[in-house]
Amino acid sequence: MAGNSHKNGKSRLIKTKGRVRPIFKDRLNKAIKEYLKQIEASPKDKRLHLKLGDLYLKNGEKEKAVDEYLKAGELHAEEDLNTQAIAIYKKVVSIDPVHIEVLHRTGTLYVKEGFLGNAKTCYETILQISPSDQQAIKALSRIEESKQSKPVQKGMEKKESLRMTSEVSRVPGSSNGIEIPSPDKDLELHYHLGIGYKEMGLFDYAIPEFELASADPSMKFDCYIFLKECFKEKGDAEQSMKYLEWALKIKELPKDL
């Protein structure tokens, strides 16, 4: 009897599991149809395209997801929300690493925002995929010309100062009067990407960006506050409290937080 009971229980479990997937798929398809209707009524709504892209991705329809992300990125770029557009394009590249159109769009926005090092990496990636890409070759040439036309800065000294200060404050705590340098350009980009992802509700993408940016003492407090909020939105109260405690070791919270 015990053996039959175990067998029957296992059978019911399999059947239950068999029903879950079609139900989940059906809900996804209904949600997709609903968002398509909303987009038809509001084609310029950036968040609708993002949400539809997420739904297509969950449904295993990667090409359709990429199309929606591209539309969302383009709409953000049209409004000069370039950091958010970059964040979206980076998500597309995580799905399709050899999407040359997206890499070109990202490179253009990097240049527009002054992140020439990131732009150079972007165009070099394009040339690894397509060595004869003339647009990338010309863009790299312009970047090099731009760098050469600027006066030589004492960047190494600044980076070394930032590194030493970052190591002193790696364990969260007060700056104790240490002079905080202006943000490193690469870390500043991570900070703005984190904000872009957070505003779009992409907390899993925002968290590593803020963690990287927090290496800069001048942005550490804000990064910890954003990390607190991201983990709170994800339902991870323990991590949220950890970053709140770290932030409070740097300075008191503003009254409106």
N, C-alpha and C positions, 0 to 999 in steps of 0.2 A: 504493500500500500504506500509506504513511504517513498519507494522508487517511482511509483506512478504519479504521486503528488508532486515530486520534484520535476518530473518530466512535463506535467501539465503546466506547472508554474513557469517553467522555462519557455514553453510554447506561447503562453500568454504574453510574456515579456517580449518575445520576438514580434508577435503580432502588434503589440503596443508600439514598439519601435518602428514597425513598418508603417503605422498610421501617422506617426509624428511628421515624417519628412514630407509627405504630400500636403498635409495641413499647413506646414511652415511655407512650403513652396507656393501654395494657393494664396496664403496671406501676402506673400511678397509680390505675387503677380497682381493682386488686387490693389496693393499699395502703389505699385508702379503705374497702373492704369489711372489711379486717382491723381498722382503727381503729373502725369502727362496731360490730364485735363486742366490742372491748375496752371501748368506752363503754357498751355495753349491760350489761356486767359491772361497770363502775366509772363510773357516770354523774356522779359528783362529782369525777372526776379532771380538774383544770384543764388540765394539759399535753396530755392526750389531745384535748380540744376545740380547743386551740390548734393542735396538729399537724394535726388533721382540717381545720380552717379553712385552713391553709396548703396542704394537698393539694387541697382544692376550688378554691382560688384558682389554683393551678398548672393545674388542669384546666379553667379557664375558667368555673367555676360560682360566680359572684360572690355570688349570693343565698344559696346554701348556706354559702359561706365566712363571710358576714356573720352568719348565724344561729349558727354555731359560735363565732365571736369574741364575740358577744353573751352566749352561755352562759358562756364563759370569763371574760368581764368581770364578769358577775353573780356567779360563784362566788368570784372574787377579792374583790369588794366585800363579799360576805357574811362573809368572814373579815377584814374591815377592811384588806385589802391594797389600799388605795385608789390608791396611785401606780401599781401594776401594772394595776389596772382602767382608770385614765385612759390609760395607755400603749396598752392594747388598744383602747379606744374611739377613740383618736386614729388608730389604724390603720384602724378601720372608716370613720372620716370621710375618710381618704385614698382609700378605695374608693368611698364614697358620701357626698359632701360635704353633701348635703341630707337626711341621715337625722336627722330631728328627735328621735326617741326617744333616739338615741345622744347627741345634743347636750344633751338634758335630763339624761341620766344623768351626762355629763361635768361639766356645770355644777353639779349637786348635789354631786359629789365634790370639785370645786374649792372650793366653799363649805365643805364639811366639813373640808378640809385647810387652810383659811385663805387660799387663793389667790383673793382676791376680784376682783382685776383680770382674771385669766383667766376667772373665772366670768362677769363682766360681758361680756367679749368673746363668750363662748359664747352667752349669752342674747341679745345684740344680733344675733348671726348667725342665731339662731332667728327673731327678729322681721323680719329681712330676707327670710327664706323665707316666714314666716307672720305678717304684721303684727298679727293679732288674737289671737295665742297668749297667753291669759290667764295661764298658768302662768309663762311667761317674763316677762311684764309685772310680775307680783307679785314674782317673784324679783329682778328689777332694782330694784324699789322697796325691797325688804328690804335689798339690798346698799347702796343709797344711804343708807338710814336707819342702817345699821350703821357706815358710814364717818363720817357726821355725828355719831354718838354718841361716837366715839372722840376723845380729845384731839388737837389739831393737833400733829404731830410735825415736827421739822426735817428732813424727808425730803430736801429739795433739797440741803442741805449734806452729808448722808450720801452721796447718790448722786454728788455732785461729787467727794467724797473717794474713793469707790470707783472712779470713772472715771479720776482722776489716778493712783491706785495701779495700776490695771489697765494704763494706758498705759506706766507705768514698767516693769512686768513683762511686757509683751506678748511681748518676746523672752525665751524661757525662761531663768531664772537664779535665783539666790538672792535672798531678800527683803532681805538686808543690813541687818537690823534695822528695816525699815519696819514700822510698826504696821499689822497686817492687820485690816480692818473685818469685822464679822459679815456672813455671806452675804446678798447681795441676794435678795429673795424670788423674783423671776422666775428668776434664775440658779439658785437653790436648787431650783426646780421642774424646770428642765432637768436638773439633777444627778440628782434622784430618778427622773425619767422615764428617764434613761439607765440607771440601775440596774435599773429595771423591765424595760426592753427587753433588757438584757444577761442578766438572770436567765431570760428566756423564750427566749434564743438568737436574738433579733432584732437581730443586730449592726449591720446596715445602718441600723437605726433608732436604735440606742444611740449610734453614733459621733457624729452631728451634735449630739445632746443634750449629750454630754460636751464636745464642742468649744465649744459655747456656754457651758456652765457653767464652763469653764476660764478665762473672762475674770475670774472672781472669784479673787483671789490666795489666799483662805483655802481654796479647793477645788481649786486648780490641780494640786497634787501628786497628789491622789487621782484627779482626772480623767485625768491623764497615765498613771497606773498602769492605770486601767480601759481607756483607749484602747489601751495596749500589749496588754492581754489580748484586747480585741475584734479587733484586727488579727491577733494570733496565731491566734485561732480561725478567722479568715477565710483564713489561710494566707499573709498578707502580712507576711513576716518583716522586710522593709526598713522598713515603716511602724511595726511593732511595736518595732524597735530604736530608731527615731527618738524615739518617745515615752518609751522607757526612758531614753535619754540625756538628754532634757529633764527627766525626773523627777529624775535623779541630780544635775542642776545645782541643784535646789532643796534636796534633802536626801538623806541616805543611805536606802537601802531597809531596812525592818524585816527582821530575820533570818528571819522565817517566809515571806517573799516570794521 
